[in-house]
Amino acid sequence: MEFAKGHGTGNDFVIVPDLEDALPLKDAQVALLCDRRFGIGGDGLLRVAPSDDPAAAWFMDYRNADGSIAEMCGNGVRVFARYLLEKGLAEGPEIRVATRAGIKTVTVADGGSGELRVDMGSAAFGPTSQASVEGFTWPGQAVSMGNPHLVCQLGDDAELEALELFHQPRYDAALFPDGVNVEFVVGTAPHVRMRVHERGVGETASCGTGACAVGAVALRHAGLETGTCKVDVPGGTLTITVTEDTLFMTGPAVIVAEGAFRL
């Protein structure tokens, strides 16, 4: 089986080209491919499959590292678009990608930086809730970016650094019956810093949809309905721009390797 490996701000993915839609992967196969000791290694898997939607040629079949299905992945869709561009499967400057959260338009950013910008759609704010880690509890804001997030504001960098995010934070399962990505944030707009525990994965170096949720919450906390917020993640920086109609995320996407795997 052919594969590629890519990342967006350290959020890394196994990419499986399935251009004829002939290689549906079982959960256990996805988990093996994403295993960092026995497989290729990645926070998730991107299967490149033909789209059933006439508005986009390709469907991003995104799976978490444990094999579970996820609705959307912000870093993943940029890496997916980068793969399409490098393989000649799409032409810029705009690439439309079908996802389980709808069509996402990816644009090659101006200025020759190599960054890609994604129209992620508007952030949908839910109720307030809370998350707990090792007996400590923080209030949080529920946000949907096509997938569920809980954004929790912390006091300072030391508090953020001290978090143990190897285990899933405790959350309200009635509010998030399908699980939730939990973001912990310090700072205020226009520049914040975050760490994240992704459902089905664990702590990751970056989460694109999480950065979108964090940027939207930070701007709202600053009393702004629109604007731009830079979000530092352990793997780099993502730029979140909220307009009256939608939300854009801009950041890098790199293909680092290609090869074959005996599945």
MARTI-590435 format. One record per residue: residue number from 0; x, y, z of N, C-alpha, C in turn. Coordinates in steps of 0.2 Angstrom, whole numbers, plus 2048, in hexadecimal, padded with zeros to 3 digits. Each point is the difference from the previous one (the first is absolute). Layout:
! residues N
PT_NUM_X_Y_Z_X_Y_Z_X_Y_Z .
...
//
This chain:
! residues 263
PT_0_804_7FA_800_7FC_806_800_804_806_800 .
PT_1_7FF_805_7FB_804_806_800_7FD_805_806 .
PT_2_805_804_802_7FE_805_805_804_806_800 .
PT_3_7FE_805_803_804_806_801_800_802_807 .
PT_4_804_804_802_800_803_807_800_808_800 .
PT_5_7FC_803_803_800_807_800_7FE_803_807 .
PT_6_801_806_801_7FE_804_806_7FE_807_7FF .
PT_7_7FC_802_805_7FF_808_800_801_802_807 .
PT_8_805_804_801_802_802_807_801_7FA_805 .
PT_9_803_7FB_7FD_802_7FA_804_7FA_7FB_801 .
PT_10_7FA_802_7FE_7FB_7FB_800_800_7FC_7FA .
PT_11_803_7F9_801_802_7FC_7FA_7FB_7FB_7FE .
PT_12_800_7FE_7FA_7FB_7FC_7FD_803_7FB_7FB .
PT_13_7FE_7FA_800_801_7FB_7FB_7FB_801_7FA .
PT_14_803_801_7FA_7FB_801_7FA_800_7FA_7FC .
PT_15_7FA_7FE_7FF_7FF_7FA_7FC_7FC_801_7F9 .
PT_16_804_800_7FA_7FC_802_7FA_7FC_7FA_7FE .
PT_17_7F9_801_800_7FC_7FA_7FD_7FB_803_7FB .
PT_18_804_802_7FA_7FC_804_7FB_7FB_7FC_7FD .
PT_19_7FF_7F9_800_7FB_7FD_7FD_7FB_7FE_806 .
PT_20_801_802_806_7FB_7FE_805_800_7F9_801 .
PT_21_805_7FC_800_801_7F9_800_803_7FD_807 .
PT_22_802_805_805_803_7FE_805_7FD_803_807 .
PT_23_7FA_7FE_801_7FD_802_807_804_7FD_805 .
PT_24_802_803_805_804_7FE_806_7FC_7FF_806 .
PT_25_801_7FA_803_7FD_7FF_807_803_804_805 .
PT_26_7FD_800_806_802_804_805_807_7FE_803 .
PT_27_801_7F9_800_806_7FD_802_806_802_7FC .
PT_28_7FF_800_7F9_805_801_7FB_802_808_801 .
PT_29_7FB_804_801_802_807_801_804_801_806 .
PT_30_7FE_7FD_805_804_800_807_807_7FD_7FF .
PT_31_801_7FB_7FC_807_7FD_7FE_804_805_7FC .
PT_32_7FD_803_7FB_804_805_7FC_802_806_804 .
PT_33_7FC_802_805_801_806_804_805_7FE_806 .
PT_34_801_7FA_801_804_7FE_806_807_802_7FF .
PT_35_803_804_805_807_802_7FF_806_7FB_801 .
PT_36_7FE_7FA_802_805_7FB_801_7FF_7FB_7FB .
PT_37_7FA_7FE_7FF_7FF_7FA_7FB_7FD_802_7F9 .
PT_38_7FF_806_7FF_7FD_803_7FA_804_806_7FD .
PT_39_7FD_804_7FD_803_806_7FD_801_806_806 .
PT_40_7FA_800_803_800_805_805_7FC_807_7FE .
PT_41_7FB_802_804_7FD_806_7FE_7FA_801_805 .
PT_42_7FE_806_801_7FA_802_804_7FA_7FE_7FD .
PT_43_800_7FF_7F9_7FA_7FE_7FD_802_7FD_7F9 .
PT_44_7FB_7FE_7FC_801_7FE_7F9_7FB_804_7FB .
PT_45_803_801_7FB_7FC_804_7FA_800_7FB_7FA .
PT_46_7FA_7FD_7FF_7FF_7FC_7FA_7FD_805_7FA .
PT_47_804_800_7FA_7FE_804_7FB_7FB_7FC_7FB .
PT_48_7FA_801_800_7FB_7FC_7FD_7FC_805_7FB .
PT_49_7FD_7FD_7FB_7FC_804_7FC_7FA_803_804 .
PT_50_7FD_806_7FE_7FB_803_803_7F9_7FE_7FD .
PT_51_7FB_7FF_804_7F9_800_7FD_7FD_806_7FF .
PT_52_803_806_802_7FD_806_7FF_803_804_7FA .
PT_53_7FC_802_7FB_802_803_7FA_804_806_801 .
PT_54_800_803_806_803_806_801_808_7FF_802 .
PT_55_802_7FA_801_807_7FF_802_802_7F9_7FD .
PT_56_806_800_7FD_802_7F9_7FD_802_7FB_805 .
PT_57_803_802_806_803_7FC_805_7FC_800_807 .
PT_58_800_7FB_803_7FD_7FF_807_805_7FF_805 .
PT_59_801_803_805_805_7FF_805_7FC_7FC_806 .
PT_60_802_7F9_7FF_7FE_7FB_805_805_800_806 .
PT_61_7FE_804_805_804_801_806_7FF_7FC_805 .
PT_62_805_7FC_803_7FF_7FC_806_805_802_805 .
PT_63_7FE_7FF_806_804_801_806_805_7FB_801 .
PT_64_805_801_804_805_7FB_800_7FE_7F9_803 .
PT_65_7FA_800_804_7FE_7FA_802_7FB_7FC_7FB .
PT_66_7FF_803_7FA_7FC_7FD_7FB_7F9_803_800 .
PT_67_7FE_804_805_7F9_803_800_800_806_7FB .
PT_68_7F9_801_7FE_7FF_805_7FB_7FF_806_803 .
PT_69_803_806_7FD_7FF_806_802_7FD_805_7FA .
PT_70_7FC_805_803_7FC_804_7FB_805_804_7FC .
PT_71_805_803_803_804_805_7FD_807_800_803 .
PT_72_805_803_7FC_807_801_803_803_806_7FC .
PT_73_801_805_804_802_806_7FC_807_800_7FE .
PT_74_805_7FD_804_807_7FF_7FD_800_7FB_7FB .
PT_75_7FB_7FB_801_800_7FA_7FB_7FE_803_7F9 .
PT_76_7FB_804_800_7FD_802_7F9_806_804_7FC .
PT_77_804_804_804_806_804_7FD_805_7FB_7FD .
PT_78_801_7FA_804_805_7FB_7FE_7FD_7FD_7FA .
PT_79_7FA_7FE_800_7FC_7FD_7FB_801_804_7F9 .
PT_80_7FE_806_801_801_805_7FA_807_800_7FD .
PT_81_805_800_805_807_800_7FE_802_7FA_7FC .
PT_82_7FD_7FA_802_801_7FA_7FC_7FD_800_7F9 .
PT_83_7FA_803_800_7FD_800_7F9_804_805_7FC .
PT_84_802_805_802_804_805_7FC_807_7FD_7FE .
PT_85_803_7FC_804_807_7FD_7FE_7FF_7FA_7FC .
PT_86_7FA_7FD_800_7FF_7FA_7FC_7FD_802_7F9 .
PT_87_7FE_806_7FF_7FD_802_7FA_7F9_7FE_800 .
PT_88_7FD_7FF_806_7F9_7FE_800_7FB_806_801 .
PT_89_803_806_801_7FC_806_800_805_806_7FE .
PT_90_7FD_805_7FE_803_806_7FE_7FE_806_805 .
PT_91_805_804_801_7FE_806_805_7FE_806_7FB .
PT_92_7FE_805_803_802_802_807_7FA_7FD_805 .
PT_93_7FB_7FE_7FD_7FA_7FD_805_7FF_7F9_7FF .
PT_94_800_7FC_805_7FE_7F9_800_7FA_7FF_804 .
PT_95_7FB_7FD_7FD_7FA_7FE_804_800_7F9_802 .
PT_96_800_7FF_807_800_7F9_803_7FA_7FE_803 .
PT_97_7FD_7FA_7FF_7FA_7FE_803_802_7FC_807 .
PT_98_7FD_802_805_801_7FD_807_7F9_7FE_803 .
PT_99_801_7FD_805_7F9_7FE_804_7FD_806_803 .
PT_100_804_806_800_7FD_806_802_7FE_805_7FB .
PT_101_800_7FD_7FA_7FE_804_7FA_806_802_7FB .
PT_102_7FF_804_7FB_805_802_7FC_805_805_803 .
PT_103_806_7FF_800_805_805_803_804_803_7FA .
PT_104_801_806_7FF_804_803_7FB_807_802_803 .
PT_105_805_7FD_7FD_807_802_802_803_804_7FA .
PT_106_803_805_803_803_805_7FB_808_801_802 .
PT_107_804_800_7FA_807_801_801_801_807_802 .
PT_108_803_801_806_801_807_803_804_804_7FB .
PT_109_7FF_807_800_804_804_7FC_807_801_804 .
PT_110_805_803_7FC_806_802_803_806_7FA_7FF .
PT_111_7FE_7FB_7FE_805_7FA_7FF_802_7FD_806 .
PT_112_7FC_800_805_802_7FD_807_7FF_7F9_800 .
PT_113_7FC_7FD_7FB_7FF_7F9_800_7FA_7FE_804 .
PT_114_7FD_805_804_7FB_7FF_804_7F9_7FF_7FC .
PT_115_7FB_7FC_803_7FA_7FF_7FD_7FB_803_805 .
PT_116_7FA_803_7FD_7FB_803_804_7FA_7FC_7FF .
PT_117_7FC_7FE_805_7FA_7FC_7FF_7FA_804_803 .
PT_118_7FB_800_7FC_7F9_803_802_7FD_7FB_804 .
PT_119_800_801_807_7FE_7FA_804_7F8_801_802 .
PT_120_7FD_805_7FE_7F9_801_802_800_804_807 .
PT_121_7FA_802_802_7FF_804_806_801_7FB_806 .
PT_122_803_803_805_800_7FC_807_7F9_800_803 .
PT_123_7FD_7FB_802_7FA_7FF_803_801_800_808 .
PT_124_7FE_805_803_801_800_808_7FA_7FC_803 .
PT_125_802_7FC_805_7FB_7FC_804_800_803_807 .
PT_126_7FE_7FC_805_7FF_802_807_807_800_803 .
PT_127_801_803_806_806_7FF_804_800_7FA_803 .
PT_128_806_7FD_802_800_7FA_803_807_800_804 .
PT_129_803_7FA_801_806_800_804_804_7FA_7FE .
PT_130_806_800_801_805_7FA_800_804_7FF_806 .
PT_131_802_7FA_801_804_7FF_806_806_7FC_7FE .
PT_132_806_801_803_806_7FD_800_803_7FF_807 .
PT_133_801_7F9_802_803_7FF_806_7FD_804_806 .
PT_134_7F9_800_800_7FD_803_805_7FF_807_800 .
PT_135_803_804_7FB_7FF_807_7FF_7FB_801_7FB .
PT_136_7FC_805_801_7FA_801_7FB_801_807_7FD .
PT_137_7FE_801_7FA_800_807_7FD_7FA_801_7FC .
PT_138_7FD_806_800_7FA_801_7FB_802_800_7F9 .
PT_139_7FB_7FE_7FC_802_800_7F9_7FA_802_7FC .
PT_140_801_802_7F9_7FB_801_7FB_800_7FB_7FB .
PT_141_7FA_7FD_7FF_7FF_7FB_7FB_7FF_804_7F9 .
PT_142_804_7FD_7FB_800_803_7F9_800_7FA_7FB .
PT_143_7FC_801_7FB_800_7FB_7FB_804_803_7FA .
PT_144_804_7FD_7FD_803_801_7FA_7FF_7FB_7FA .
PT_145_7FA_7FD_801_7FF_7FA_7FC_801_7FA_805 .
PT_146_805_800_804_801_7FC_806_800_803_806 .
PT_147_7FF_7FD_806_7FF_803_806_807_802_804 .
PT_148_7FF_806_803_806_803_804_7FD_803_806 .
PT_149_805_800_805_7FF_803_807_806_804_801 .
PT_150_7FF_807_800_806_804_801_800_803_807 .
PT_151_805_7FE_804_801_802_807_806_805_801 .
PT_152_7FE_806_803_805_805_801_804_7FF_807 .
PT_153_806_800_7FF_805_7FF_806_803_807_802 .
PT_154_803_800_806_802_806_803_807_802_7FD .
PT_155_805_7FC_7FF_807_802_7FE_803_7FA_7FC .
PT_156_806_802_7FE_804_7FB_7FC_802_7FA_805 .
PT_157_802_801_806_802_7FB_805_7FA_7FB_801 .
PT_158_7FA_802_800_7FA_7FC_801_7FF_7FC_7FA .
PT_159_801_803_7FA_800_7FC_7FA_805_7FB_7FF .
PT_160_806_801_802_806_7FC_7FF_7FF_7FA_805 .
PT_161_7FD_801_805_7FF_7FB_806_7FB_7FA_7FE .
PT_162_7FC_802_7FB_7FA_7FB_7FF_803_7F9_7FD .
PT_163_7FD_7FB_803_801_7F9_7FE_7FA_7FE_7FB .
PT_164_802_800_7F9_7FB_7FF_7FB_801_7F9_7FD .
PT_165_804_7FC_803_800_7F9_7FD_7F9_7FC_801 .
PT_166_7FD_802_805_7F9_7FD_801_7FB_805_7FD .
PT_167_7FA_7FD_7FF_7FA_804_7FD_7FE_804_806 .
PT_168_7FF_807_800_7FD_804_805_7F9_7FD_801 .
PT_169_7FE_801_806_7F9_7FF_802_7FB_805_7FD .
PT_170_7FA_7FF_7FD_7FC_804_7FE_7F9_7FE_800 .
PT_171_7FB_804_7FF_7F9_7FE_800_7FE_7FC_7FA .
PT_172_7FF_7F9_801_7FF_7FC_7FB_7F9_801_7FD .
PT_173_7FB_803_804_7F9_801_7FE_800_806_7FB .
PT_174_805_805_800_801_805_7FC_804_7FE_7FA .
PT_175_804_7FB_801_805_7FE_7FA_7FF_7F8_800 .
PT_176_7FB_7FE_7FD_7FF_7F8_800_805_7FD_7FB .
PT_177_802_803_7FB_805_7FD_7FC_807_802_801 .
PT_178_802_803_806_806_802_802_801_807_7FF .
PT_179_806_803_802_802_807_7FE_807_801_800 .
PT_180_802_804_7FC_807_803_800_801_806_806 .
PT_181_804_7FF_804_801_805_806_806_804_7FF .
PT_182_7FF_807_7FF_805_805_7FF_801_804_807 .
PT_183_806_800_802_802_805_806_804_806_7FD .
PT_184_7FE_806_802_803_806_7FD_802_805_805 .
PT_185_806_803_7FF_802_806_804_801_806_7FB .
PT_186_7FF_806_803_801_806_7FC_7F9_803_7FD .
PT_187_800_805_7FD_7FA_803_7FD_801_802_7F9 .
PT_188_7FB_801_7FC_801_802_7F9_803_807_800 .
PT_189_805_801_7FB_800_7FC_7FA_806_7FB_7FF .
PT_190_802_7FE_806_805_7FA_800_7FF_7FC_806 .
PT_191_7FF_7FA_7FF_7FF_7FB_806_804_7FA_7FF .
PT_192_800_7FC_805_804_7F9_800_7FC_7FB_802 .
PT_193_800_7FA_7FD_7FC_7FA_802_804_7FA_800 .
PT_194_7FD_7FB_804_801_7F9_800_7FA_7FC_7FF .
PT_195_800_7FA_7FD_7FA_7FD_7FF_800_7F8_801 .
PT_196_7FB_7FE_802_7FF_7F8_800_7FA_7FF_7FB .
PT_197_802_7FC_7FB_7FC_7FE_7FB_7FC_7F9_801 .
PT_198_7FA_800_7FF_7FC_7FA_801_803_7FA_7FB .
PT_199_801_7FA_803_802_7FB_7FC_808_800_7FE .
PT_200_803_805_802_808_801_7FF_804_801_806 .
PT_201_7FE_805_804_804_802_806_802_807_7FF .
PT_202_806_802_803_802_807_7FF_804_800_7FA .
PT_203_7FF_805_7FC_803_801_7F9_804_807_800 .
PT_204_805_800_7FB_804_806_7FF_7FB_806_7FE .
PT_205_7FB_7FE_7FD_7FB_806_7FD_7F9_7FD_7FF .
PT_206_7FB_804_7FF_7FA_7FE_7FE_7FD_806_7FD .
PT_207_7FE_7FF_7F9_7FE_806_7FC_7F9_802_802 .
PT_208_7FB_7FB_801_7FA_803_802_800_802_807 .
PT_209_804_7FD_804_801_803_807_802_807_800 .
PT_210_805_802_7FC_803_806_7FF_7FA_805_7FE .
PT_211_7FC_7FE_7FB_7FB_804_7FE_7FB_801_806 .
PT_212_7FE_7FB_803_7FC_801_806_803_805_805 .
PT_213_806_7FF_802_804_805_804_800_807_7FE .
PT_214_802_801_7F9_800_807_7FE_7F9_803_800 .
PT_215_7FB_7FC_7FE_7F9_803_801_7FE_802_807 .
PT_216_802_7FC_805_7FE_801_807_804_806_802 .
PT_217_807_800_7FE_804_806_803_7FE_807_7FD .
PT_218_7FE_800_7FA_7FD_806_7FD_7F9_802_804 .
PT_219_7FC_7FB_801_7FA_802_803_801_802_807 .
PT_220_805_7FD_804_802_803_807_803_807_7FF .
PT_221_803_802_7FB_802_806_7FF_7FB_805_7FE .
PT_222_7FA_7FE_7FF_7FA_804_7FE_800_801_7F9 .
PT_223_803_7FC_7FC_800_801_7F8_7FC_7FA_7FD .
PT_224_7FC_802_7FB_7FC_7FC_7FC_804_7FD_7FA .
PT_225_805_805_7FE_805_7FE_7FA_807_802_802 .
PT_226_804_7FD_7FC_807_802_802_805_7FA_7FE .
PT_227_806_801_802_806_7FB_7FF_803_7FE_807 .
PT_228_801_7FA_801_804_7FE_806_805_7FB_7FE .
PT_229_806_801_802_805_7FA_7FF_800_7FC_806 .
PT_230_800_7F9_7FE_800_7FB_805_806_7FC_800 .
PT_231_804_800_806_806_7FC_800_7FE_7F9_803 .
PT_232_803_7FB_7FC_7FF_7F9_802_807_7FE_801 .
PT_233_801_7FA_803_807_7FD_801_803_7FF_7FA .
PT_234_7FD_7FF_7FA_803_7FF_7FA_801_806_7FB .
PT_235_7FE_806_803_801_806_7FB_7FA_805_802 .
PT_236_7FE_804_7FB_7FB_805_800_7FB_800_7FB .
PT_237_7FA_800_802_7FA_801_7FB_7FD_806_800 .
PT_238_7FE_803_7FB_7FC_807_800_7F9_7FF_7FE .
PT_239_7FC_802_805_7F9_7FF_7FF_7FD_807_7FF .
PT_240_7FC_801_7FB_7FC_806_7FE_7F9_7FF_800 .
PT_241_7FC_803_804_7F9_800_800_7FD_806_7FC .
PT_242_7FC_7FE_7FC_7FC_806_7FC_7F9_7FF_802 .
PT_243_7FC_805_7FD_7F9_7FF_801_7FC_7FA_7FE .
PT_244_803_7FD_7FB_7FD_7FA_7FC_803_7F9_802 .
PT_245_807_800_802_803_7FA_800_807_801_805 .
PT_246_804_7FA_800_806_800_804_805_7FD_7FB .
PT_247_806_804_800_806_7FD_7FC_805_7FE_804 .
PT_248_804_7FB_7FF_806_7FD_803_805_800_7FB .
PT_249_806_803_802_806_800_7FB_806_7FD_804 .
PT_250_803_7FC_7FD_806_7FC_803_804_7FC_7FB .
PT_251_805_7FD_802_804_7FC_7FB_7FE_7F9_7FF .
PT_252_802_7FD_7FB_7FE_7F9_7FF_806_7FD_7FC .
PT_253_803_7FA_802_806_7FE_7FD_7FF_7F8_7FF .
PT_254_802_7FE_7FA_801_7F9_7FF_807_7FE_801 .
PT_255_802_7FB_805_806_7FF_802_803_7F9_7FD .
PT_256_7FC_7FB_7FE_802_7FA_7FE_7FB_7FC_7FC .
PT_257_803_7FB_7FC_7FB_7FC_7FC_803_7F9_801 .
PT_258_7FC_7FB_7FF_803_7F9_800_7FA_7FB_7FF .
PT_259_802_7FA_802_7FB_7FA_7FF_800_7FD_807 .
PT_260_7FA_7FD_801_7FF_7FD_807_7FD_7F9_7FF .
PT_261_802_7FB_803_7FD_7F9_7FF_7FB_7FF_805 .
PT_262_7F9_801_7FE_7FB_800_804_7FD_7F9_801 .
//
